[in-house]
Amino acid sequence: MTNPTVLALVRQRNDLVAQIAIERAAIAQNGASLRRLSQMIDKVRDGIQYLKSHPEALLLPIVITIVSRPWRLLTLAISGLGLWRMARIWRRRILS
């Protein structure tokens, strides 16, 4: 190889190394925001796994709610049913 060819290859290599450094910095910056989201998803997944392996953990809050405030639970259920029906109607109108 001649000297100009070697110099051209060295310049091209240096340009590629600089471009790689810029791209790595961009990936690191984008990865930071995704890291927080993935940590939150992991916590939710861990909670679901815990509840699957310990279903009795759900019994106490349910029993306390039913025993202490049955009327409030009934009004929440009625409100939830009304919201669900309203969302269904809106969805039908939007999709049709």
N, C-alpha and C positions, 0 to 999 in steps of 0.2 A: 504494500500500500504506500501511496505517496503521502507526503506531509500534508497537503491540502485535504486529502481524503480523511486522514486521521483527525485533523482539526475539525472537519465537518461532523464526523461521528462523535467526537467529544462534545461539541456544541449541542448536537441533537440529544445526546445522553443527558447533559446538564439540563436542557429544556424539559425532557421527560421527567427527570427527578424532581424538578421544581413543580411541574404539573401534578405529579403524584402527591407531593407535600400539600399542595392546595386542596386537592380532592380529599386527602385524609383529614385535613382540618374541617372541611365541610361535613364529612361523614361523622366526625366526632361531635360537631355542634348539633347535628340533627339527631344523633344517637342519645344525647343528653335528655332531650325532651321525651324521646321514646322510652328511655330508661325509667322515668318516673311512672309512666303509664303501665309499663310491664310490671313494675313493683306492685302497683295497685291491683292489677289483674291477678298477680300471684297471691296477694293477700286474700282476695275474694275466693280464688280457687282453693286456697288452704282452708278457709272457713267452710266452704262447701264440703271439702273432704272430711273435716272434723265433724260436721253435722251428719255426714253419711256414716261415719264410724261411731258416733255417739248420738243417736236420734233422741235419746232421753233428755238431751239438753233443750229440746223444743217443748217438752211437756210442761215444765214448770211455768214459763211465761204464758202459755196457753191456758193452763188451769187458773193461774192468778187472774188473768183477764176475764175469763168466764165467770169466776166466782165473785170477783170484786165489783165488776161493772158490766153486768149483762145488758142493761139498757143502752149503755154507750156503745157496746159492741154491736148491738142490733142497729143503732142509728148509723154507725160506720159502714155496716154491711149494706144498708139501704142506700146510703150515699154512693158507695162504691158501685153498686148495681146501676144506679142512675147515671153515673159517669161513664160506665162501660156501655150502656145503651146509647148515650149521646155520642160517644166516640164511634160506635158502630154506624149510627145514622149519618154522621159527618163523612165517614169513610165511604159509605155507599154513594153519597152525593158527589164526592170528589172523584171517585173511580168511574162513575157512570157518565 
